[in-house]
């Protein structure tokens, strides 16, 4: 993905990124420091492109489908999935 594509949807501050993703502030800094999340430097500020935040969420998405349902915990009472 080009730089232009990466920033085309805008960027969020760390506080905004934390609110947008639900990922904690410490975890967000860890992801940036380990190079798992691209970010922009604007003076002393770090800004994370919205496309990066969406990518993080997509990578952490747990699929709910036949495979997930097959491994869902069963209720002891009637054997049905919770």
C-alpha positions in Angstrom: 0.0 0.0 0.0 1.4 3.4 -0.9 1.8 6.2 1.6 -1.0 8.2 -0.2 -3.3 5.2 0.2 -2.3 4.7 3.8 -3.2 8.2 4.8 -6.1 8.9 2.4 -8.8 8.1 5.1 -7.1 10.4 7.6 -5.3 9.7 10.9 -6.1 9.6 14.6 -4.2 10.6 17.7 -3.3 7.9 20.1 -6.2 8.8 22.3 -8.6 8.7 19.3 -7.0 5.4 18.1 -7.5 3.8 21.5 -11.2 4.8 21.6 -11.7 3.8 18.0 -10.2 0.3 18.4 -10.8 -0.5 22.1 -7.1 -1.5 22.3 -5.4 -0.1 25.4 -3.0 2.8 25.2 0.0 0.7 26.4 -0.8 -2.0 23.8 -1.1 0.7 21.1 2.3 2.1 21.9 3.8 -1.5 22.0 2.3 -2.2 18.5 3.9 1.0 17.2 7.3 0.5 18.9 7.5 -3.1 17.6 6.7 -1.9 14.0 3.4 -3.8 13.9 1.5 -0.5 13.2 2.6 2.3 10.9 2.3 5.8 12.2 3.1 9.4 11.3 5.3 11.8 13.2 4.0 15.3 13.3 6.4 17.2 15.6 6.2 15.3 18.9 2.8 13.8 18.1 2.2 10.3 16.7 -0.8 9.9 14.4 -2.0 6.5 13.2 -3.7 6.2 9.8 -7.3 5.0 10.0 -6.5 2.4 7.4 -3.9 0.9 9.9 -6.5 0.9 12.7 -9.0 -0.9 10.5 -6.3 -3.4 9.5 -5.5 -4.1 13.2 -9.2 -4.7 13.9 -9.6 -7.0 10.9 -6.5 -9.1 11.9 -7.9 -9.5 15.4 -11.4 -10.4 14.2 -12.6 -13.8 15.4 -14.8 -15.4 12.8 -18.2 -16.7 13.8 -19.1 -19.5 11.5 -19.5 -23.3 11.4 -16.0 -23.9 12.7 -16.4 -21.4 15.5 -19.8 -22.8 16.4 -18.4 -26.4 16.5 -15.9 -25.3 19.2 -18.3 -23.2 21.3 -18.8 -24.2 24.9 -21.8 -26.4 25.5 -24.3 -25.9 28.3 -24.2 -28.8 30.8 -27.9 -28.6 31.2 -29.1 -29.4 27.7 -26.0 -29.7 25.6 -26.8 -26.6 23.6 -24.2 -24.0 22.7 -24.3 -20.9 24.9 
